Amino acid sequence: MNGLTEQDIAAARAEGDLVSLLLMAAGAPVTAATPKQRTRAPAPMVSRSRPGAWPDGTRSPGLSPEAAAYLPQLWPDRFPEA
């Protein structure tokens, strides 16, 4: 077989390089893993607070159906019933 004993596997597991041991036993080349470079994510776009305004990119949802039905009662000349 490959000549690995349980003691070899236990020692490699304790050292934290069990993958390297198994790759060497399989005959695969073992390359040192280079640490990945972490890139900082760009800061999120934060809109400024504008009191009384809708948030950026949105619109007013409009009138609720109940309010739209009540407007002709308040101002019949401005809001004719549909």
Contacts in CASP RR format, 6 or more apart in sequence:
PFRMAT RR
TARGET T0000
AUTHOR 0000-0000-0000
METHOD contacts of the structure
MODEL  1
MNGLTEQDIAAARAEGDLVSLLLMAAGAPVTAATPKQRTRAPAPMVSRSR
PGAWPDGTRSPGLSPEAAAYLPQLWPDRFPEA
2 25 0 8 1.000
2 26 0 8 1.000
3 25 0 8 1.000
4 21 0 8 1.000
4 25 0 8 1.000
8 21 0 8 1.000
9 18 0 8 1.000
9 21 0 8 1.000
12 18 0 8 1.000
12 20 0 8 1.000
12 21 0 8 1.000
20 30 0 8 1.000
23 29 0 8 1.000
23 30 0 8 1.000
24 30 0 8 1.000
47 55 0 8 1.000
47 56 0 8 1.000
54 60 0 8 1.000
63 71 0 8 1.000
71 78 0 8 1.000
71 79 0 8 1.000
72 79 0 8 1.000
72 80 0 8 1.000
72 81 0 8 1.000
END
